Amino acid sequence: MTEITAPGTDAPIDEATGVFVDHRELLFGVVYNMLGSVADTEDVLQETWLSWTARGGGAPLAGVDNPRAYLVRVAVNHALRRRATISRRRETYVGQWLPEPLVAEGEAAETAEGPALRSESVSLAMLVVLESLTPLERAVFVLGEVFGYPHAEIADVIDRSPAAVRQLARRAREHVHARRPRYDAHPRVRREATERFVRAALGGDIAALMEVLAPDVTAWTDAGGKRKPASLRPVHGRDKVARLLTSGRGGPRNPVWRYHRVNGDDAAVLFDGDAPFAVLVLDLTPEGDRVCGIYVVANPDKLAHVPTGKV
């Protein structure tokens, strides 16, 4: 993520700019969880910055008792408007669509810490579920369930009554919990499962893959029509998924797997030499011993923020 500085100047950061920078990580987390796109999130944060610096005739802090609440309100409403643009883009998207992954780098790649990868992170699989909510339901869910905002504060943010917010929150929770029961694998279990999966897939060992995959496993591949071959629809069932994974076609010339934290979860990143080629995130059964969901993001446009494989 790029640092926001006062545009067109090398002068020390003034108080208003400092307030924005202090809240930038929070704003990024809220907006990214609403949009599922790093690039769109960065655009929304720039729009929020411009709105912030333009208010009060260039005196943003004038009359603002709670800058945090004000900035979140501005960012959320910019994000809600951005959803319309994203929806239009999705209408012409080639193949399956998955959120743009947040991949940790450096020390954060091995721990749960790091900007935008802390307790407020929403897993890639959860972001997929959130795509089925209306924009307002998603905003309420993110603010309430992820960031702990009370209904009264959310009502101020989205300019709705507390009663309306409660109704939106109830619908969102019911929908999310119906599609994604509450289960989070222990990080060690997830890491071990990811390593077993990668070993089996790399070796083309169908028997080993069949041991790792749940019978009702589903694989989603998002290549945006820019990687071949890639399934344009989800692939269901252990046999079909195993064949897909061991086809050996369309992979990188110099494959290198590295383990990173992706949206707060242990996952794997496939590189072609030093260049990111795909991000792999697994969903596990409640027992933690089988893979029930496979998410592969291979669209190069969605890998622009992934750290290179250089060590």
Secondary structure as UniProt FT lines:
FT   TURN            7..8
FT   HELIX           15..35
FT   HELIX           38..54
FT   HELIX           55..57
FT   TURN            60..63
FT   HELIX           67..91
FT   HELIX           106..109
FT   TURN            115..116
FT   TURN            119..120
FT   HELIX           124..130
FT   TURN            131..132
FT   HELIX           135..141
FT   HELIX           142..146
FT   HELIX           151..158
FT   HELIX           162..179
FT   HELIX           187..202
FT   TURN            203..204
FT   HELIX           206..212
FT   STRAND          213..222
FT   TURN            224..225
FT   STRAND          235..236
FT   HELIX           238..245
FT   STRAND          255..262
FT   TURN            263..264
FT   STRAND          265..272
FT   TURN            273..274
FT   STRAND          275..284
FT   TURN            286..287
FT   STRAND          291..297
FT   HELIX           300..303
FT   TURN            304..305
//
